[in-house]
Amino acid sequence: MNRRLKSISLRISRRLLALTLLTAVATLLADSAASMRVETSLTEGKLYQGQTVCLTVKFYSSSPDIEFVDLYRPFEVGGLTLLRVRRANTDDGMLERKGKGKNEYQAVVYRAMLLVNDADEVEIPSIDFSVGIPGYTTYDHPFYGNVRQKYVDEQIVSTKPLKRKVSRLPAEPETFTGAIGDFTIEGSVPPGEIYSGGTALVQFRIKGTGLLEEDDAPDVRLSLPSGITLKSQTAETGSIAEGDKLRSELVADCHLSVPEAGEFVIAPVKFTFFDPASRRYRTVESKSLTIKVEETEIPSGPVILHSI
């Protein structure tokens, strides 16, 4: 009886050992089959010279257990100006399952705002990323016995090169100053008294998606009434990346010479830009503005203080 029990016990032990080995092999095969890739895409289908586009880099993995995804070396682009690069993911919950029932995880890793410089063609070469893959090893501790320790294995994953054709802009209208995107324009007269013989300040604010530069400011002189001239004009620009769009704003301060008192109407100021979405030039305009100029209280001639 004892021999029979020992034989049964031995067979059970062998089967458990075989099952354990099969499980370990299956785990190793599953780990080795984990796939990773990074893909790049541009927001716009057709590119034009001077256009702002966003390069989005996405990381895909069949396993969500990834420690980090970092640029291995700086971006290199041909025919493009790199305006800014923004890391889009965080370490916490970086990977998300792609769709329902999909056995793949993805994360938006980087978004880069680019300005198309050259016509004909632009090239984005292969971009290398360093990916941290966790692993585990065991060792014998003198006090705690068999201890499992985590380590991170670094691997390099690269994108495929990306080439795109670039089109030249169609014949430019006279009012076009160079802006490419989608914009609006508003005018305003800051509060305050305006006196004859002085200066009136009028502001024009242009904002929208795309890059705005100081040279894109509209020509206000075309909208001024007779008797009022443009003394000086300054422009300030700013931009911020929101998602895959670059939002810009241009504020033009126009200092006008107003020699006489009265009520003057500044005609709508027009701003022309090229819209890549519609592939044509568009013109927007501000509303007309009214400036009220009061008679100055300072006499124009010499003042006699005493008579003898």
C-alpha positions as a Markdown table, in Angstrom:
| # | Residue | x | y | z |
|---|---|---|---|---|
| 1 | Met | 0.0 | 0.0 | 0.0 |
| 2 | Asn | 2.8 | 2.4 | 0.9 |
| 3 | Arg | 4.6 | 1.7 | -2.3 |
| 4 | Arg | 1.4 | 2.4 | -4.3 |
| 5 | Leu | 0.8 | 5.7 | -2.5 |
| 6 | Lys | 4.4 | 6.7 | -3.1 |
| 7 | Ser | 4.0 | 5.9 | -6.8 |
| 8 | Ile | 0.8 | 7.9 | -7.1 |
| 9 | Ser | 2.4 | 10.8 | -5.2 |
| 10 | Leu | 5.4 | 10.7 | -7.5 |
| 11 | Arg | 3.2 | 10.8 | -10.6 |
| 12 | Ile | 1.2 | 13.7 | -9.3 |
| 13 | Ser | 4.5 | 15.6 | -8.5 |
| 14 | Arg | 5.8 | 15.0 | -12.0 |
| 15 | Arg | 2.5 | 16.3 | -13.5 |
| 16 | Leu | 2.6 | 19.4 | -11.4 |
| 17 | Leu | 6.2 | 20.0 | -12.4 |
| 18 | Ala | 5.3 | 19.6 | -16.0 |
| 19 | Leu | 2.3 | 21.9 | -15.7 |
| 20 | Thr | 4.5 | 24.5 | -14.0 |
| 21 | Leu | 7.1 | 24.3 | -16.7 |
| 22 | Leu | 4.4 | 24.6 | -19.4 |
| 23 | Thr | 3.0 | 27.7 | -17.7 |
| 24 | Ala | 6.4 | 29.3 | -17.4 |
| 25 | Val | 7.1 | 28.6 | -21.1 |
| 26 | Ala | 3.7 | 30.0 | -22.1 |
| 27 | Thr | 4.4 | 33.1 | -20.1 |
| 28 | Leu | 7.8 | 33.6 | -21.7 |
| 29 | Leu | 6.3 | 33.1 | -25.2 |
| 30 | Ala | 3.6 | 35.6 | -24.4 |
| 31 | Asp | 6.1 | 38.2 | -23.2 |
| 32 | Ser | 8.3 | 37.6 | -26.3 |
| 33 | Ala | 5.3 | 38.0 | -28.5 |
| 34 | Ala | 4.5 | 41.5 | -27.1 |
| 35 | Ser | 4.7 | 44.0 | -30.0 |
| 36 | Met | 5.6 | 47.7 | -30.0 |
| 37 | Arg | 5.6 | 50.4 | -32.6 |
| 38 | Val | 5.5 | 54.1 | -33.0 |
| 39 | Glu | 3.7 | 55.9 | -35.8 |
| 40 | Thr | 3.7 | 59.5 | -37.0 |
| 41 | Ser | 1.0 | 61.5 | -38.7 |
| 42 | Leu | 0.4 | 65.1 | -39.9 |
| 43 | Thr | -2.8 | 66.9 | -39.2 |
| 44 | Glu | -3.2 | 68.2 | -42.8 |
| 45 | Gly | -3.7 | 66.2 | -45.9 |
| 46 | Lys | -2.4 | 68.7 | -48.4 |
| 47 | Leu | 0.5 | 70.9 | -47.4 |
| 48 | Tyr | 1.2 | 74.5 | -48.5 |
| 49 | Gln | 4.4 | 76.5 | -48.2 |
| 50 | Gly | 4.2 | 78.7 | -45.0 |
| 51 | Gln | 1.5 | 76.5 | -43.4 |
| 52 | Thr | 1.6 | 75.3 | -39.8 |
| 53 | Val | 1.1 | 71.6 | -39.2 |
| 54 | Cys | 1.2 | 69.3 | -36.2 |
| 55 | Leu | 3.2 | 66.1 | -36.2 |
| 56 | Thr | 1.6 | 63.6 | -33.8 |
| 57 | Val | 3.6 | 60.6 | -32.6 |
| 58 | Lys | 1.6 | 57.6 | -31.1 |
| 59 | Phe | 3.1 | 54.6 | -29.3 |
| 60 | Tyr | 1.3 | 51.2 | -29.6 |
| 61 | Ser | 1.9 | 48.1 | -27.5 |
| 62 | Ser | 0.2 | 44.8 | -27.0 |
| 63 | Ser | 1.1 | 45.1 | -23.3 |
| 64 | Pro | 0.1 | 48.0 | -21.0 |
| 65 | Asp | 3.1 | 47.3 | -18.7 |
| 66 | Ile | 5.5 | 50.0 | -20.1 |
| 67 | Glu | 7.6 | 52.2 | -17.8 |
| 68 | Phe | 8.4 | 55.1 | -20.1 |
| 69 | Val | 8.6 | 56.3 | -23.8 |
| 70 | Asp | 11.1 | 59.0 | -24.4 |
| 71 | Leu | 12.9 | 60.6 | -27.3 |
| 72 | Tyr | 16.2 | 58.9 | -27.9 |
| 73 | Arg | 17.6 | 61.9 | -29.8 |
| 74 | Pro | 16.2 | 65.3 | -30.8 |
| 75 | Phe | 13.8 | 65.7 | -33.7 |
| 76 | Glu | 15.4 | 66.2 | -37.2 |
| 77 | Val | 13.2 | 67.6 | -39.9 |
| 78 | Gly | 13.9 | 68.6 | -43.5 |
| 79 | Gly | 12.2 | 71.6 | -45.1 |
| 80 | Leu | 10.4 | 72.4 | -41.9 |
| 81 | Thr | 10.9 | 74.8 | -38.9 |
| 82 | Leu | 10.3 | 73.2 | -35.5 |
| 83 | Leu | 8.2 | 75.7 | -33.6 |
| 84 | Arg | 7.8 | 73.6 | -30.4 |
| 85 | Val | 7.7 | 70.1 | -29.2 |
| 86 | Arg | 5.3 | 69.1 | -26.4 |
| 87 | Arg | 5.1 | 65.8 | -24.5 |
| 88 | Ala | 1.5 | 64.7 | -24.5 |
| 89 | Asn | 1.4 | 61.7 | -22.1 |
| 90 | Thr | 2.1 | 61.3 | -18.4 |
| 91 | Asp | 3.7 | 58.4 | -16.6 |
| 92 | Asp | 0.4 | 57.7 | -14.7 |
| 93 | Gly | -2.0 | 55.8 | -16.9 |
| 94 | Met | 0.1 | 56.4 | -20.1 |
| 95 | Leu | -1.4 | 53.6 | -22.1 |
| 96 | Glu | -5.1 | 53.2 | -22.8 |
| 97 | Arg | -6.8 | 50.4 | -24.5 |
| 98 | Lys | -7.6 | 51.2 | -28.1 |
| 99 | Gly | -11.3 | 50.6 | -28.7 |
| 100 | Lys | -13.5 | 47.9 | -27.2 |
| 101 | Gly | -12.3 | 44.4 | -27.5 |
| 102 | Lys | -9.0 | 45.4 | -28.9 |
| 103 | Asn | -5.9 | 43.7 | -27.5 |
| 104 | Glu | -3.7 | 46.8 | -28.1 |
| 105 | Tyr | -2.8 | 49.8 | -26.0 |
| 106 | Gln | -1.8 | 53.2 | -27.3 |
| 107 | Ala | -0.6 | 56.6 | -26.0 |
| 108 | Val | -0.1 | 60.0 | -27.7 |
| 109 | Val | 3.6 | 60.5 | -26.9 |
| 110 | Tyr | 4.6 | 63.8 | -28.6 |
| 111 | Arg | 3.0 | 66.6 | -30.6 |
| 112 | Ala | 5.4 | 68.9 | -32.6 |
| 113 | Met | 4.3 | 72.1 | -34.2 |
| 114 | Leu | 6.0 | 72.6 | -37.6 |
| 115 | Leu | 6.2 | 75.4 | -40.1 |
| 116 | Val | 6.5 | 74.3 | -43.8 |
| 117 | Asn | 9.4 | 76.2 | -45.3 |
| 118 | Asp | 10.2 | 74.6 | -48.6 |
| 119 | Ala | 7.9 | 74.0 | -51.6 |
| 120 | Asp | 7.8 | 70.7 | -53.5 |
| 121 | Glu | 8.6 | 68.2 | -50.7 |
| 122 | Val | 9.3 | 67.9 | -47.0 |
| 123 | Glu | 10.8 | 64.9 | -45.2 |
| 124 | Ile | 10.6 | 63.8 | -41.6 |
| 125 | Pro | 13.2 | 61.1 | -41.1 |
| 126 | Ser | 13.0 | 58.1 | -38.8 |
| 127 | Ile | 12.5 | 59.2 | -35.1 |
| 128 | Asp | 14.0 | 56.9 | -32.4 |
| 129 | Phe | 12.3 | 56.4 | -29.1 |
| 130 | Ser | 13.6 | 54.7 | -25.9 |
| 131 | Val | 11.1 | 52.4 | -24.4 |
| 132 | Gly | 11.4 | 51.0 | -20.8 |
| 133 | Ile | 10.1 | 47.4 | -20.5 |
| 134 | Pro | 9.8 | 46.0 | -16.9 |
| 135 | Gly | 11.2 | 42.6 | -16.1 |
| 136 | Tyr | 11.7 | 40.6 | -12.9 |
| 137 | Thr | 14.5 | 38.4 | -11.5 |
| 138 | Thr | 14.8 | 36.4 | -8.3 |
| 139 | Tyr | 17.7 | 36.0 | -5.9 |
| 140 | Asp | 18.3 | 34.4 | -2.5 |
| 141 | His | 18.3 | 36.8 | 0.4 |
| 142 | Pro | 20.1 | 35.7 | 3.6 |
| 143 | Phe | 17.1 | 36.8 | 5.7 |
| 144 | Tyr | 14.1 | 36.8 | 3.4 |
| 145 | Gly | 14.9 | 33.9 | 1.2 |
| 146 | Asn | 13.7 | 33.9 | -2.4 |
| 147 | Val | 13.2 | 37.6 | -3.3 |
| 148 | Arg | 11.6 | 38.9 | -6.6 |
| 149 | Gln | 13.3 | 42.1 | -7.9 |
| 150 | Lys | 12.1 | 44.4 | -10.7 |
| 151 | Tyr | 14.4 | 45.8 | -13.4 |
| 152 | Val | 13.8 | 47.9 | -16.5 |
| 153 | Asp | 15.1 | 46.9 | -19.9 |
| 154 | Glu | 15.6 | 49.7 | -22.4 |
| 155 | Gln | 14.7 | 49.1 | -26.1 |
| 156 | Ile | 14.8 | 51.4 | -29.1 |
| 157 | Val | 11.7 | 51.7 | -31.3 |
| 158 | Ser | 11.8 | 53.8 | -34.5 |
| 159 | Thr | 9.2 | 55.4 | -36.7 |
| 160 | Lys | 9.1 | 55.1 | -40.5 |
| 161 | Pro | 10.3 | 58.1 | -42.5 |
| 162 | Leu | 7.6 | 60.4 | -43.7 |
| 163 | Lys | 7.6 | 62.3 | -46.9 |
| 164 | Arg | 4.9 | 64.7 | -48.1 |
| 165 | Lys | 4.4 | 66.9 | -51.2 |
| 166 | Val | 4.2 | 70.6 | -50.7 |
| 167 | Ser | 2.1 | 72.9 | -52.9 |
| 168 | Arg | 2.8 | 76.5 | -53.7 |
| 169 | Leu | 0.2 | 79.2 | -52.9 |
| 170 | Pro | -2.0 | 80.4 | -55.8 |
| 171 | Ala | -1.6 | 83.9 | -57.1 |
| 172 | Glu | -1.7 | 86.3 | -54.2 |
| 173 | Pro | -4.3 | 89.2 | -53.9 |
| 174 | Glu | -3.0 | 92.6 | -53.0 |
| 175 | Thr | -4.4 | 92.6 | -49.5 |
| 176 | Phe | -2.6 | 89.3 | -48.6 |
| 177 | Thr | 0.2 | 89.8 | -46.0 |
| 178 | Gly | 1.3 | 86.2 | -45.6 |
| 179 | Ala | -0.9 | 84.6 | -42.9 |
| 180 | Ile | -2.0 | 80.9 | -43.5 |
| 181 | Gly | -4.8 | 79.4 | -41.4 |
| 182 | Asp | -8.2 | 80.5 | -40.2 |
| 183 | Phe | -8.6 | 83.9 | -38.5 |
| 184 | Thr | -11.0 | 86.6 | -37.4 |
| 185 | Ile | -10.4 | 90.3 | -36.9 |
| 186 | Glu | -11.9 | 92.8 | -34.4 |
| 187 | Gly | -11.3 | 96.5 | -33.9 |
| 188 | Ser | -11.8 | 98.7 | -30.8 |
| 189 | Val | -11.1 | 102.2 | -29.5 |
| 190 | Pro | -9.8 | 102.2 | -26.0 |
| 191 | Pro | -11.7 | 104.4 | -23.6 |
| 192 | Gly | -10.4 | 107.9 | -23.0 |
| 193 | Glu | -10.7 | 111.5 | -24.2 |
| 194 | Ile | -9.3 | 112.4 | -27.7 |
| 195 | Tyr | -8.5 | 116.0 | -28.4 |
| 196 | Ser | -7.9 | 117.8 | -31.7 |
| 197 | Gly | -4.2 | 118.2 | -32.6 |
| 198 | Gly | -3.4 | 115.0 | -30.6 |
| 199 | Thr | -3.3 | 111.3 | -31.1 |
| 200 | Ala | -6.0 | 108.6 | -31.1 |
| 201 | Leu | -5.3 | 105.0 | -30.4 |
| 202 | Val | -7.2 | 102.3 | -32.3 |
| 203 | Gln | -6.5 | 98.6 | -31.8 |
| 204 | Phe | -7.1 | 95.7 | -34.1 |
| 205 | Arg | -7.0 | 92.1 | -32.8 |
| 206 | Ile | -6.5 | 89.1 | -35.2 |
| 207 | Lys | -6.8 | 85.6 | -33.8 |
| 208 | Gly | -7.3 | 82.1 | -34.9 |
| 209 | Thr | -5.4 | 78.9 | -35.8 |
| 210 | Gly | -2.1 | 79.2 | -37.6 |
| 211 | Leu | 1.0 | 81.2 | -37.2 |
| 212 | Leu | 0.8 | 85.0 | -37.0 |
| 213 | Glu | 3.8 | 87.3 | -37.3 |
| 214 | Glu | 4.2 | 91.0 | -36.9 |
| 215 | Asp | 4.5 | 91.5 | -40.7 |
| 216 | Asp | 1.0 | 90.0 | -41.1 |
| 217 | Ala | -0.6 | 93.2 | -39.6 |
| 218 | Pro | -3.2 | 94.7 | -42.0 |
| 219 | Asp | -2.8 | 98.1 | -43.7 |
| 220 | Val | -5.0 | 100.4 | -41.7 |
| 221 | Arg | -4.3 | 103.5 | -43.9 |
| 222 | Leu | -6.7 | 102.2 | -46.5 |
| 223 | Ser | -9.6 | 102.6 | -44.1 |
| 224 | Leu | -8.8 | 106.1 | -42.6 |
| 225 | Pro | -11.1 | 109.0 | -43.4 |
| 226 | Ser | -9.8 | 112.2 | -45.0 |
| 227 | Gly | -7.9 | 114.4 | -42.6 |
| 228 | Ile | -6.7 | 111.6 | -40.3 |
| 229 | Thr | -3.3 | 110.0 | -40.9 |
| 230 | Leu | -1.4 | 107.0 | -39.5 |
| 231 | Lys | 1.5 | 108.3 | -37.3 |
| 232 | Ser | 2.8 | 104.9 | -36.2 |
| 233 | Gln | 1.8 | 101.2 | -35.9 |
| 234 | Thr | 3.2 | 98.5 | -33.7 |
| 235 | Ala | 2.2 | 94.9 | -33.5 |
| 236 | Glu | 2.7 | 92.1 | -30.9 |
| 237 | Thr | 2.1 | 88.4 | -31.5 |
| 238 | Gly | 1.7 | 85.4 | -29.3 |
| 239 | Ser | 0.8 | 81.7 | -29.9 |
| 240 | Ile | 0.0 | 78.6 | -27.8 |
| 241 | Ala | -0.4 | 75.0 | -28.7 |
| 242 | Glu | -3.8 | 73.5 | -28.0 |
| 243 | Gly | -4.1 | 69.8 | -28.9 |
| 244 | Asp | -3.0 | 69.6 | -32.5 |
| 245 | Lys | -3.6 | 73.2 | -33.3 |
| 246 | Leu | -1.4 | 76.3 | -33.0 |
| 247 | Arg | -3.6 | 79.2 | -31.8 |
| 248 | Ser | -2.2 | 82.7 | -32.5 |
| 249 | Glu | -3.1 | 86.3 | -31.8 |
| 250 | Leu | -1.8 | 89.6 | -33.3 |
| 251 | Val | -2.6 | 92.9 | -31.7 |
| 252 | Ala | -1.9 | 96.0 | -33.8 |
| 253 | Asp | -1.8 | 99.4 | -32.0 |
| 254 | Cys | -2.5 | 102.2 | -34.5 |
| 255 | His | -1.7 | 105.7 | -33.4 |
| 256 | Leu | -3.7 | 108.2 | -35.5 |
| 257 | Ser | -3.1 | 111.9 | -36.0 |
| 258 | Val | -6.4 | 113.8 | -35.4 |
| 259 | Pro | -5.9 | 117.5 | -36.3 |
| 260 | Glu | -9.5 | 118.6 | -36.0 |
| 261 | Ala | -12.4 | 118.1 | -33.7 |
| 262 | Gly | -15.4 | 116.1 | -34.9 |
| 263 | Glu | -16.8 | 112.6 | -35.2 |
| 264 | Phe | -14.9 | 110.3 | -37.6 |
| 265 | Val | -15.8 | 106.9 | -38.9 |
| 266 | Ile | -13.0 | 104.4 | -39.6 |
| 267 | Ala | -14.2 | 102.0 | -42.3 |
| 268 | Pro | -13.9 | 98.2 | -41.7 |
| 269 | Val | -10.3 | 97.0 | -41.9 |
| 270 | Lys | -9.9 | 94.0 | -44.1 |
| 271 | Phe | -7.6 | 91.0 | -43.4 |
| 272 | Thr | -6.8 | 88.5 | -46.1 |
| 273 | Phe | -5.3 | 85.0 | -45.4 |
| 274 | Phe | -5.0 | 81.7 | -47.1 |
| 275 | Asp | -7.2 | 79.0 | -45.8 |
| 276 | Pro | -5.7 | 75.5 | -46.4 |
| 277 | Ala | -9.0 | 73.8 | -45.5 |
| 278 | Ser | -10.9 | 75.4 | -48.4 |
| 279 | Arg | -7.7 | 75.9 | -50.5 |
| 280 | Arg | -8.4 | 79.5 | -51.3 |
| 281 | Tyr | -7.9 | 83.0 | -50.0 |
| 282 | Arg | -10.4 | 84.4 | -47.6 |
| 283 | Thr | -11.0 | 88.0 | -46.5 |
| 284 | Val | -12.5 | 88.9 | -43.1 |
| 285 | Glu | -13.2 | 92.5 | -41.9 |
| 286 | Ser | -13.8 | 94.3 | -38.7 |
| 287 | Lys | -16.8 | 96.5 | -37.9 |
| 288 | Ser | -16.6 | 100.2 | -38.6 |
| 289 | Leu | -15.3 | 102.3 | -35.7 |
| 290 | Thr | -16.2 | 105.8 | -34.6 |
| 291 | Ile | -13.8 | 108.1 | -32.9 |
| 292 | Lys | -15.0 | 111.3 | -31.2 |
| 293 | Val | -12.5 | 114.1 | -31.2 |
| 294 | Glu | -13.0 | 117.0 | -28.7 |
| 295 | Glu | -11.8 | 120.5 | -29.3 |
| 296 | Thr | -8.6 | 121.0 | -27.4 |
| 297 | Glu | -8.6 | 123.4 | -24.4 |
| 298 | Ile | -5.1 | 124.5 | -25.2 |
| 299 | Pro | -5.1 | 127.6 | -27.4 |
| 300 | Ser | -3.1 | 127.3 | -30.6 |
| 301 | Gly | -1.7 | 130.9 | -30.5 |
| 302 | Pro | 0.6 | 132.5 | -28.0 |
| 303 | Val | -0.8 | 133.4 | -24.6 |
| 304 | Ile | -0.3 | 137.0 | -23.3 |
| 305 | Leu | 0.0 | 136.9 | -19.6 |
| 306 | His | 0.7 | 140.6 | -18.8 |
| 307 | Ser | 0.2 | 143.9 | -20.5 |
| 308 | Ile | 2.2 | 147.0 | -19.7 |
